[in-house]
Amino acid sequence: MFYLKLILVAAVAITLEGFVPKYWDAFKYVDLPLIVTIYFALMRDPIVGMVTGYAVGLGADLTPGAGPIVGVGGFSKTLIGFLVATVAVRFSLEGPLLRVLVLAVSSVVSSGLYIGLNNLMDQGIGDDNTPERFAMKVALETAANLIFGVIIFWLFDKLFPDNAPGGAMRVRRRYYD
């Protein structure tokens, strides 16, 4: 049942990522696949974090108007999913404030990876490729991800009660210790 919910959540995130920015311009700064990746990576399972990041990242890359190169978003979300899950194995990241901090740091790193990899391959993201423009884009994406991430994490805690702070995840034995 867990994997069925995960697949459904990933499909909804990819669908919303592809279609909502066409009708609501401010939603282009929200990275739903990243939020989904971070939530499942916080479950202390690097495999689930990586596979979720890969699936939602590649799915988002295949949506209309995603970006110039297919796979860059998938790679960055796979890397973020693995890193967050690996850190969650070693350190307790169950508190709500820690989850928000992880979301903010991951958003900055993911945006930096995405912009950096596209520039490395000479595929500029926008018309104006100045550092100030990139810094503003990263700041807006981080703020939007934090706002939507808090709401989505709350909804996911209702949908996946074992991963909620104070749920069964607290007593689950840590792997890789």
Residue pairs with C-beta under 8 A, 6 or more apart in sequence:
2 160
5 159
5 160
6 40
6 48
6 52
9 36
9 156
9 159
10 33
10 36
10 52
10 55
10 56
10 59
11 59
13 32
13 33
13 35
13 36
13 56
13 60
14 32
14 33
14 56
14 59
14 60
14 63
16 32
17 30
17 31
17 32
17 33
17 60
17 63
18 60
18 63
18 64
18 65
18 66
19 63
20 27
21 27
21 28
21 65
22 65
26 144
27 144
29 137
29 140
29 141
29 143
29 144
29 145
30 141
30 144
30 145
30 148
31 107
31 110
31 111
31 141
31 144
31 145
32 56
32 60
32 148
32 152
33 53
33 56
33 57
33 59
33 60
33 73
33 77
34 77
34 80
34 106
34 107
34 110
34 145
35 103
35 145
35 148
35 149
35 152
35 153
36 52
36 56
36 152
37 49
37 52
37 53
37 56
37 57
37 77
37 80
37 81
37 84
38 80
38 81
38 84
38 102
38 103
38 106
38 149
39 152
39 153
39 156
39 163
40 48
40 49
40 52
40 81
41 48
41 49
41 52
41 53
41 80
41 81
41 82
41 83
41 84
41 85
41 88
42 84
42 85
42 88
42 93
42 94
42 99
42 102
42 163
43 49
43 85
43 88
43 163
43 169
44 85
44 88
44 89
44 169
44 172
44 174
44 175
45 85
45 175
46 81
46 82
46 85
46 86
46 89
48 85
49 81
49 82
49 84
49 85
50 78
50 81
50 82
50 85
51 81
52 81
53 74
53 77
53 78
53 79
53 80
53 81
53 82
54 74
54 77
54 78
54 81
56 77
57 73
57 74
57 75
57 76
57 77
57 78
58 70
58 71
58 73
58 74
60 66
60 73
60 74
60 77
61 67
61 69
61 70
61 71
61 72
61 73
61 74
62 70
66 73
67 73
67 114
67 118
67 123
67 125
68 118
68 123
68 125
69 117
69 118
69 121
69 123
72 114
72 117
72 118
72 121
73 114
75 113
75 117
76 110
76 113
76 114
76 117
77 110
79 113
80 106
80 109
80 110
80 113
83 106
83 109
84 93
84 102
84 106
87 93
87 102
89 174
89 175
89 176
89 177
90 176
92 98
93 99
93 102
94 165
94 166
94 169
94 170
95 165
96 153
96 165
99 153
99 165
100 146
100 149
100 150
103 145
103 146
103 149
103 153
104 142
104 145
104 146
107 141
107 142
107 145
107 146
107 149
108 138
108 142
111 137
111 138
111 141
111 142
112 138
114 125
115 125
115 134
115 137
115 138
118 124
118 125
119 125
119 129
125 134
125 137
126 133
126 137
156 163
157 163
157 164
157 165
157 167
158 164
161 167
161 168
162 168
162 169
162 172
163 169
